[in-house]
C-alpha cells in the first residue's frame, strides 16, 4: 500500500510527465529504465492496474444489465402469452365457450408494440408460433381414428374429419381472431404480418413455425379483406386531406412531385380510385390511377406529365379510352391477398356506368 503523502507526490510527478510519456518512443529492452524513480514506476503500474480493473468492471456491469434485461423480457413474454393465449376449448364445447376478455387482446397488442427492435419482435412471434401452435399429439390420435373410421358409415367418417380439422387449428389462431375484433386490431395484424414478412425476406427466421404463422395470418386477412367487404372510393380534390396525403405517399409507380401534381391526378380527365375497409378507416388499401383520353397513348410519360388545365370542363364525347397507368398496394402486410385485380374490375364497371354517354 502506497502512503497518501507519497501518492500525492506521485500524482504531481505523473501530471508533470504525462506529456513526456505520450511523445516518448517506447524504450528498447536493452535501454536503461527512462524513469529510474522507483516510486514513479510503482505508481505507473498501480494506475495501469486500476484502469484495467475499472474497464473490466464496467464491461461486467454492462453484460449483467443486458442479461438481466433479456431475462426480464423473456419472463414478461412467457407470463403474457400464458395469460392471453387461452387453451383451445374441447370440440364439444367449442361453440359455448365465452370469448376472452378484450383486455387480453389489448394487452397482447400493447406488449408487441412496445418491443424494441425487429429481433425482439421476431423472438416474440417465434415463441408464439412454436409454443402455442397445433396439438400434434391430438392430431395424430385423430388421424389414426380417421383411418379406422374409413371402414364405417359416412356419418362417422365426417364427424372424425371435422374433429381433425378443429384440432389442426393452431392455438394462437383463436387469439388472433379475437384481436381482429378489438379496436384497431385488424390494422395491428396487418402491420404484424408486415414485420413477419420482413423477417422472412431478410433470412432472420427460417423456422417452420414462423412460416406457418405467416400462412395463418394470410388466411385470416384474406377472409377479412374479401372483395364483398371492401368499399370502392373515388378520390377527388374534395376528399379529406389525410387521404390525399396518403395517396401521394403510397404512390409507388410514378411518384407524386407536389400538391399540384396530386391535384392534377384527381382533376379533369383523370380518375383515382381506392379500396377501403371499415376496420381501417382513412387507410387506402390499394390505389388505381386512370387517364381518360381521346386515344391510346404509346408513351406513358405523356400520360403522367401532360394534364388538362385544372379548371377545364370534361367533354365526355372526347373520352374514347381509359388507361390504367398506375396501381399501388399500400399495406405490406396484405401481400398475397388479392386486391388489385378486383379493384380494376370494379373500376371498369364504375367507368362504364359513369361514362355511359361517352364513346368509351
N, C-alpha and C positions, 0 to 999 in steps of 0.2 A: 504494500500500500504506500503510495507516494504522499507525503505530508502536504497539507493545504498550502503552506507558505512556499513550498517548492513547486507545487502545481501552478501557483500564480506566476512565479518566476519563469517557469517553463512556457506558460501561455504567452508571456511577453516575448520570450525568445522565438516561439512559433510564429507570432504575428510579425515580428521583425524579419523572419527568414522566409515567410510564405512566398514572396515574390521570387526569391532566390531559388527555392525548391521547384517552382513552376518552370523556370527558364533553364535550370542547370541540367546538363545531359546526365543520364544515368551512369554512375561510375563503373569501370570495368572491375572484374573480380580481383585483379591484381593491384588495383589502386588502393591507396590508404583511405580510411573512412573519412569522407568530407566533413563530417560533424563529429569530431572526437569527443565532444562533451557527452559523458555517459547519461546524464540526466535528460539531455535532449533526445538521445537515441531511445531512451526508455519511454519518453512522452510520445514520440512519434509512433512507436509500436502500440502504446496504450490507446492513442487516438484512433489508429487503424482498426484495432480490435473492437472499439466502441462502435465505429461506423459500420463495420461488417455485422456486428450483433444487431444494431438498430435496423439495418436493411432486412436481415433475416426475420426479425420480429415483425416488421411491417408486412412482409410477404406472408408470414404465417397468419397474421390477423386478417389480411385480405382473403386468404384462402378459407379461413374459418367462417368469415362473413358470407362468402359466396356459397360454401357448403351448407351453412345454416339456412340461407335464403332458399336454396334449392330444396332442402328437406322440408322447410315450412310450406313451400309451394306444392310439393308433392302430397303432403298431408292434407292441405286445404283442398287440393284437387280430388283426392280419394274421398274425403268426407262429403264434398259436394255431390259427386257422382253417385255415391251410395245412397244419398238422400233423395236426389231428384229423378234418378232412373229407377222407376218403380219395377218390381217383379212383374212378369207377364201374367195376367190373370189366367186361370185354368180355362180350358176350352169350353167347359160347361157354364162358366160364369163370365165369359168374355163380354157379353152384352149387358150385364148387370153391374159390372164394376164401375164405381164412380171415377170421373177423371181426376187427375192430380190437381192440387190447388194451383191457381195461376201464379202464386208467389214462387213456386218451384221453377216454373218456366222463366220468370223474370230473373230469378237468382242465377239460373244457368246462363242466360244471355248476358247479364251484368258481369259474371265471372269471366266469361270468354272475352268480352270487350276489354277488360282490364288486364288481360295477359300481355306482357311486354315482349314484343318481337315475334316474328313468324315461327321461330323454333319452339318457343313455349306453346304457341297455339297448336303447332303440329303435334307436340308431345301430348297435349290435351286430347286432340282428336284421335291419336293413335291409341291412347288408353280407353277412350270411349268406345272405339270400334272393336278393340281386342277383348276387353273385359265385359262388355255389355252387348254382345252380339247374339248369334243364334245358339240355341241349346243343342249342340251337336249330338250329345248322348240321347236326348229325347227324339231327335230327328232320325237317328239310326234305328232306334227301337220301333218307331212308327214305320220306317221303311221296311223293316222285317215283317211287321204286321200286314203291310200292304201286299207284300209278296205272298203271304199265306192267304190273304183275303181274296186273291185273284181267282181262287177256285170256288168262291162262294157267290152269292147273288149280287147283282149290280148295286143295290142299295148299300150293302156293307162296304163294297169297294169305294163307292163315292164318299161315304162317311169317313173312311180311313184317309182317303185322299184329302178331304177337307181339313181333317186334323193335322195332316202332314204340312199342308200349306200354311196353316196357322202357326205351326211350330217353327217353320222356316223363316218367319218374320223376325228380324233382329230385335233384340230387346230395346235398343236405342231408337228404333223406328217409332215406337209408341210415344216416346218423349218428343221427338221431332215433330210428329203430327200435332201434339198439343202446343208446342212452341209456335207453330204456324197459326194457331188460333189466338195467340196472345197479341196485344197491341204492338205493332212493329215487328211481329215475329216472322212474317214472310220475307220482308226486306232483310232481316237478320240472317235468315237461312240462305238467301241468295248471296249475301256477302260472305258467309261462312264457306259456301261452296267455292266461291272465287278464291279464297285463301287456300282451300284444299287443292284446287286445280293448279295454282301457282306452285305449291309444294310438289305435286306430282310431276309437273313440267320441268322443274329445276332438279329433279332427282333427289329431293330432300327425303322422300319416303318411297320405298318400293314394296312395302308390306301388303299382303293380300287383304288384310282387314281394312286398311285405309281405302283401297280401291273399291272394296265392297260398300263402304260408307258413301263414297262418291256415287256409286250406282244407285244406292237407296235414295240419296238426295235428288239425283236427277229424275228418278221415277216420281218422287213426291212433287217436285216442281213441274214436271210435265202434266200431272193431273191438275194442279192448281192454276197453271197457265195455259190450259186448253183454250182453243180459239173461241169457244162459246162463252168464256168468262172474261174475254178481253173487250175493251171499248176502243172503237176507231175514233180518233180525234183529229180534226183538221187544225193545223197550227196556222194562225194568222198574226198580223201585227197587233191585233187586239187581244191576243192570248196573254196570260199572265207573264210578267217579266221573267219570273223564275223559270218558266217553261222555255221561253226563248233563249235564255242564257244556257240552259242545259242542252238545248238543241245545238247551239253553237259549240259548246264544249265537246259534245259527243260525236260531232261530225268527223268521220274517220277517212272518208274518200277524198273530199275536196274541202280542206279546212276553211272555216269562215274567217275572213280577214278582219271585219269590224262590224259595228251595228248597222251601217248602211248596207253591207253585204247581206246580212241576215234579213234585213227589211226587203231587199230585192228578191230574196229566195222565197219569201212568202207573199210577194206582191203580185201585180198583174201578170198573167200568162205563166204563173208558177203555182205549184201546189206543194204543200208539205203535210204529210200525214204521220201519225204515230199511234202505236198501240199502247194503251194504258191499262192498269189493273186497279180494281177498287182497294186492294190491300196495300198498294204502293202509290197513294195519291201524289200527284205532282211529279211523278217519275216516268218519263217516256221510256218504253222498253225497247222498241225498235223504230227507227225513223226512216221515212222514204221521201225523197225529193223528186218532183216531177216537173218537166218543162213542157208547156203546151205550145206547139209550133205549127207553122204552115207546111213544113216538110220535115223529113227525117234528116237530120244533120249528119255529115260524115266527119265532124270534128267536135270532140267532147269539150274542148276549150271554148268553142264558140257558145256552147250552152252555158258553161259555168261563168263566163266573163261578159257575155252580151245580154243585157236585160232591157226590157221596155222601161220607159220613164215611170217613176213611182206614182205619178198622178194619171197614168194612162187608163183609159176605159177599155175593158176587154171587148173584142168583137168576136163572138162565138163563131161567126162564119169564116174567120181566118184560122180557126183551130182545126187542123187536119191530122195532127199526130200528137201523141203523148209519150214523151221519152222519160223513162225512169232512170235517172242518171246517177243516183246515189242512194244507198241503203246502208244503215249503220245499226248494229246491235249495241245497246248502251250498257248492258249488265253482263259482266264476265261470268257471273255465277249461273247464267241461263245458257251457257254454251251447251250445244247439243239438243236444246229444247227448240223445236221447230216453230219459229215465229215469222221469219222473213217471207217465206212462200205464201203463208196465209195472209200477210199484210198486203202483198202485191195483188192477190186475188180479190181481196176486199176493196182495194183502191180501184181496181179495174171496174168493178161493179158500181162503185160510187161515182166514178167519172162518167160511165155510161148513163147514169141517171141524171147527174147534174148538168151534163153537156149533151143532153138528148137532141137538142135542136141544132147542134153543130155537125159539120161533115165528118167528125171523128168516127 
